[in-house]
Amino acid sequence: MGLRINQNISAMNAYRNLSVTSGQMEKSLERLSSGFRINRAADDAAGLSISEGLRSQIGGLKVAVRNSQDAISVVQTAEGALTETTSILQRMRDLAVQAANGGSQDAKAQAAAQTEFAQLQGELDRIAKTTSFGGQKLLDVGVNGSTGYSGNFQVGANNTLNDRIDVALTAAAFGTAVTGSAATAATVTGGGAVPGTYTGGTLSLSVDGGASFDVTVANDATAATVVSAINTAYQTATGSTGTIASEAAGVVTLTSETTGASSSINVLAASTDSLTTALGLAETATAGAEAVLGTATGFDSAGLGVNAASLSNTANARSAIDLVDNAIKNVSTARAQLGAYQNRFEHTINNLNVAVENLSASESRIRDTDMAAEMVSFTRSQILSQAGTAMLAQANSAPQGVLQLLRG
C-alpha cells in the first residue's frame, strides 16, 4: 500500500466509526439514566406523538378518580346527616306512639312528650340548614327558597356528557310539592254534590233531592278510579242508571242529573298523588280527617311534613304517627338514592383505575426504556468505543513509517 501523510484514510475511517459508536453510547447512557426510550422528538417522532396523547388521557383519568372520590365524600356527608335525621324521626315516632296511649297518658305526660318532640323538630331544621361540604349546602332544599344541592362531577378525561355524573338533592329528585290547605275540611259545592267530605277512606256525597251515599276510595286512587267508584255508589243509592261523575286530565267533575249544575274535584292522574291532597284535607284534632301524606319537599321539619305535628292530645298524637311514618319513608327513599349514587361512583372509580392501568402499560411500551436490552446495546457500544479508540491510535501512528524512509 502507499504511504501518505497528507490524507490518513485509515485514521479518518477509524474516527468516523468511533464517532458513530460514541453517539450510540451517549444515547444509551441517556436512556439508561432517564428510564425513557424517547427523550426528544428525534428519538421517535411518531412514538412521541402517540405517547403524549396517552399521557394526557392517563393524567385526566387519574384526576377523574380523585373527582369520583370527592363525589363519594359529598354523598356520604349527605347520607350521614340523613342517617341522623332518620334516628330523630324514629325517636319522634316513639314519642307519638307513647302520647297516643290516652288510656294512661294524662295531659302532663303528653306535654312532656311534646317538649322533646318540639326540640327534635328544631334539630331536623338545624341539620337541614347546616349540613354542607366545602361551603356548599347539601340538605337545604326548600329552606329560604333554596332549590337544593345540584353537583356536576367530572368523572372522565374528556369533555363529553358521558364524562360527567350529576348528583341532585332537590325536591325534583325525591318528590314533588304537596298542595292543599291545612286544617280545612273537604267540601264540594255546586249542583252535583252539596256538600262532600273525605274521612278515613270514605268519600261522603249528597246529591240534589236529598239522597246521600258514601264512596270508599283509597287515598292514592287515580281520577279514573274515583269516577268509577262514585258512579257505582250513586246508581246503587238512587236506582238511577245515569252517571254524575266524569274525568278529564285528572279532574273529576260531578254533574247533577236534574239541573245540569256541576262541580269539580282536582284529582291528578298520577297514582302517587293522594286524594286527600286533591281535596285539601289535613289532620286536625277536631275534624278527624285523614292526614295529607305526600312526598318530601325538603329535609327540614316542614319539608318532611312533621312541622305541624303535635303530641298535645291523643288525637294529634295518633295523627303524628302517620306523619312521621311518611317522613321516615321519604327520608329512606332519599338515602336509598344517595346509596345508589355512591355505588355508581365506586364502580366508576374501579373502571377508571383499570383504564389507567392499561393505558399506562401501553404508554410505557412506547416511551420507556427496556433496561435489559439497552444495557446490551450500551455494553456493545462501550466495547466498540474502546476498540475504536485503540484503532484510531494505530491509524495515527501508521504515517510515522515514512520517517524510516527519510532516514535512508
Number of C-alpha atoms within 10 A of each C-alpha: 3 4 12 13 13 7 10 15 13 15 19 14 15 20 18 14 17 22 15 14 21 18 14 18 22 15 19 23 16 15 21 19 11 13 16 17 24 21 16 10 11 10 13 14 11 11 17 20 11 14 21 13 11 19 16 12 18 22 13 18 24 19 16 24 24 14 18 26 18 15 24 20 14 21 24 17 16 22 23 14 20 23 15 14 26 21 12 18 24 16 16 26 22 16 21 29 18 19 31 23 16 17 8 10 16 13 15 10 17 23 17 14 22 22 14 15 23 17 12 18 21 14 17 25 22 15 19 25 19 15 18 18 14 6 8 15 18 27 27 27 22 20 18 8 8 13 18 22 17 15 15 11 17 24 25 23 19 15 9 9 10 10 13 17 19 12 18 19 23 24 20 13 15 19 17 15 15 19 16 15 15 15 17 15 21 22 18 20 15 18 20 25 25 18 16 19 19 24 19 14 16 16 20 20 22 19 22 15 8 8 12 18 18 19 19 16 20 16 23 19 20 21 26 19 15 23 21 17 17 25 20 17 18 25 15 12 13 14 9 12 10 12 18 21 24 19 20 13 11 16 18 24 19 27 21 18 16 10 10 12 13 18 17 18 22 18 27 21 19 12 14 14 22 24 27 28 24 20 23 23 27 23 26 20 17 9 13 15 22 21 22 26 25 23 23 29 24 29 31 26 24 18 22 24 23 22 17 15 25 26 30 21 20 23 19 21 27 23 24 28 23 20 25 25 16 20 26 21 16 22 23 17 16 22 22 13 19 22 16 13 19 21 13 14 23 17 12 18 21 12 13 22 17 11 16 21 11 12 18 18 12 15 19 17 14 19 20 19 20 15 16 10 9 19 16 12 16 21 13 14 21 18 13 18 21 14 14 21 17 14 18 21 14 14 19 17 12 16 16 13 12 12 9 8 8 7 6 5
